[in-house]
């Protein structure tokens, strides 16, 4: 029942414990195991449907930053922010308000910004990317997922590959730094 209203109730009862767990895992992998391939983590997948995305993400990103600093590994771990909707949230609608508010309140807890893109056309994609890039400063902006769900489900031929290639080009031309194709 809580899933439809607030993802925090589904995933997390304590932001403090949640953040401490992420930091402990990163410490274990980087310091104790010595892994060089571990670079960071994403706290939530697609949090844009949270009733109060600003408060929830502000708290968790801030706590993750604090615990990583406490363990002395903050310079080795990237916190991936959003990992879903950046230009649309349930709380604020179709705009960048959540992004702007979070950049002001917890700048240390958002090292790279990840958005998921599933447009039906490429109209406006580059302009949307440029809008976000202009707000995030030097942080990398990545497409954590990119694709076209209708084509993926119905028509897996060269048309899907061409569409995805076009999206990737528009994303990079708008200032994006990396992408993950979701298929």
C-alpha positions in Angstrom: 0.0 0.0 0.0 2.8 2.5 0.9 4.4 1.9 -2.5 1.8 4.0 -4.3 2.3 6.9 -2.0 5.8 7.1 -0.7 8.8 5.0 -1.8 10.6 5.7 1.5 8.1 3.6 3.4 8.8 0.7 1.0 12.6 0.9 1.1 13.8 2.9 4.1 12.6 3.3 7.7 15.8 5.3 8.8 17.7 7.5 6.4 20.6 7.4 8.9 20.8 3.6 8.8 20.3 3.5 5.0 23.2 6.0 4.4 25.4 4.2 7.0 24.8 0.9 5.2 25.9 2.4 1.8 29.0 3.9 3.3 29.9 0.7 5.1 29.5 -1.3 1.9 31.7 1.2 0.0 34.3 1.1 2.8 34.4 -2.7 2.7 34.7 -2.9 -1.1 37.3 -0.1 -1.5 39.4 -0.3 1.7 39.0 -3.9 2.9 38.7 -5.7 -0.4 40.9 -3.2 -2.3 38.6 -3.0 -5.4 39.6 -0.4 -7.8 36.5 -0.8 -10.0 34.1 0.5 -7.4 33.5 4.2 -8.0 30.1 5.0 -6.4 26.4 4.2 -6.0 22.9 5.4 -6.6 20.6 5.6 -3.5 17.3 5.1 -5.2 16.1 4.1 -8.7 13.5 6.5 -10.1 12.6 8.5 -7.0 10.5 11.0 -8.9 7.2 9.6 -7.7 8.0 10.3 -4.0 5.4 12.6 -2.4 8.2 14.8 -1.0 11.2 14.1 -3.2 13.0 17.2 -1.9 13.0 16.3 1.8 13.6 12.6 1.2 16.6 13.0 -1.2 18.0 16.0 0.8 18.1 13.8 3.9 19.6 10.7 2.3 22.2 12.5 0.1 23.3 14.6 3.1 23.6 11.5 5.3 25.5 9.5 2.7 28.0 12.4 2.3 28.4 12.6 6.1 29.0 8.8 6.5 31.5 8.6 3.7 33.4 11.6 5.2 33.4 9.9 8.6 34.9 6.8 7.1 37.6 8.8 5.2 36.5 7.6 1.7 34.5 10.5 0.5 37.1 11.4 -2.2 36.9 7.8 -3.5 33.1 7.5 -3.8 30.6 9.2 -6.2 27.0 9.6 -5.1 24.7 9.4 -8.2 21.8 11.7 -7.8 18.2 11.2 -9.1 18.8 8.1 -11.3 15.4 8.7 -12.8 13.3 11.8 -13.4 15.3 15.1 -13.2 13.0 17.3 -15.3 9.8 15.8 -13.9 8.8 14.9 -10.3 5.5 14.1 -8.7 6.0 16.9 -6.2 7.0 19.7 -8.6 5.8 18.7 -12.0 7.6 19.3 -15.3 10.5 21.6 -14.4 13.8 21.5 -12.6 12.7 22.8 -9.2 13.6 19.6 -7.3 17.1 19.7 -8.9 17.6 23.3 -8.1 16.5 23.0 -4.5 18.7 19.9 -3.9 21.7 21.6 -5.5 21.4 24.4 -3.0 20.7 22.3 0.1 23.1 19.4 -0.3 25.7 20.2 -2.9 28.2 17.7 -1.3 25.8 14.8 -1.7 25.3 14.9 -5.5 28.4 14.1 -7.5 26.8 13.2 -10.8 23.3 13.6 -12.1 21.6 10.7 -13.8 18.4 10.9 -15.8 16.3 8.2 -17.5 15.1 9.1 -21.0 12.3 7.2 -22.9 11.0 9.8 -25.4 8.7 8.9 -28.2 10.4 11.5 -30.4 13.7 13.3 -30.1 12.0 16.7 -30.3 13.4 18.9 -27.5 15.8 16.3 -26.1 18.9 18.4 -26.7 17.3 21.5 -25.2 16.2 19.6 -22.1 19.7 18.3 -21.7 21.2 21.8 -22.1 18.8 23.1 -19.5 19.9 20.6 -16.9 23.6 21.0 -17.8 23.3 24.8 -17.3 22.1 24.2 -13.7 24.5 21.5 -12.4 27.8 23.2 -13.0 30.8 20.9 -13.4 28.9 17.7 -12.3 28.7 15.1 -15.0 25.2 14.5 -16.4 24.5 11.0 -17.6 21.6 9.2 -19.1 21.3 6.3 -16.6 18.8 4.7 -18.9 17.9 5.5 -22.4 15.6 3.9 -24.9 12.1 3.8 -26.5 9.9 1.4 -24.7 7.3 0.9 -27.5 9.9 0.1 -30.1 11.8 -2.1 -27.6 8.7 -4.1 -27.0 7.3 -4.3 -30.5 9.9 -3.8 -33.1 13.5 -4.8 -32.4 15.0 -4.1 -35.8 17.5 -1.5 -37.1 14.9 1.3 -36.5 15.3 0.9 -32.7 19.1 1.1 -33.1 18.9 4.2 -35.2 16.5 5.9 -32.8 18.7 5.1 -29.8 21.8 6.3 -31.7 19.9 9.6 -32.5 19.0 10.0 -28.8 22.6 9.4 -27.7 23.9 12.0 -30.3 21.3 14.6 -29.0 22.2 13.8 -25.4 26.0 14.3 -26.0 25.4 17.4 -28.2 23.4 18.9 -25.4 26.3 18.4 -22.9 25.7 15.0 -21.5 28.7 12.9 -20.5 27.7 9.3 -20.6 24.7 6.9 -21.1 23.3 3.5 -20.4 21.1 2.0 -23.0 18.2 0.1 -21.3 16.9 -2.8 -23.3 
